[in-house]
């Protein structure tokens, strides 16, 4: 299962929407009452479950293509992907 987004700006937008919804839910609670807690649902959808899932997705989104894992015969190796090799001039 991957938590990564298709692009970094899209992932950051989801984070802003999620954190904004969570903060707004608690800030609006005295004014709107329990109806403000519906914003928690929007935040959970934006985070795809929880803020930790969003952070894991951020790490996966930024590292996509830089590392490659190959598993054969029960042994896994981690190597640099083609995107890293081109940037480093290797």
N, C-alpha and C positions, 0 to 999 in steps of 0.2 A: 504494500500500500504506500502510495506516495502522497505527501502533503504539499508538494511543490505546485506553483501556479505556472501558467504558460509564459508569463513575463514578470519581471521585477516590479514595474509600475503597477500592474494589476494586483500583485500581492501586497504592495504597500497601500494601495487604495483600500483593499479588504481590511488591512490592519487599522487604518484610520477610521473606517466605518465601524469596525468592531469596538475599538477603544472609545470612540466617540459615543457609541450607543450605550456602552457600559457606564461611562461617566455621566451621560445624560440621564440614564435611568435613575441613578441615585440622587443626582442634583434636582431632578424634577419631582421626586417622590413627595416632598412636603407640599408642592403646589398642585399636583395632579392626583396624587394618591396612588393607590395600587395599580392604576392603569399605566403608570410610567414604567412599571416592571415588564410591560410588553417589549420595551426596548432591549431587555436582556435576551429575549428570544432572537431579535435581529442581530445582536452581538454574537450570539452563539452560532448563528448561521454564517455570519461573516468570518468567524474564526474557524469554521468547520468543526465545531465542537468545544474548543477551549483555547485560551490564549497560548497555552503550551504547544498545542497543535499548530497554531499559527507561527510560532517561533521556529519549530522544527521545519515547517514549510519554507520559512524565510531562508534558513540554512540550506535546505535542499535546492531552492530556487537559485540562490547565488552560487552554489557549487556545481550546478548542473553542467555536465560536459567536461569538467576539469579533472575528475577522477573516474576511473573505470574499474569495476570489480568483475573479475572472471573467476567462476567456480567450475572446476572440472575434477572429477574423481574424488570428491569430498575435500579438495584443497582449494582455498580461495586466495587470490592474489589481488592486490590493489596497485594499479598503475596509473600514470598520468594519461589523461585523454588527449585527443588531438587538439582541443582548444588551448590547453596549457602549453603543449609543445610549440604551437605557432606563436604564442605570445612571448615565450622565453627565447625564441630564436633557435631552438634545438632542431 
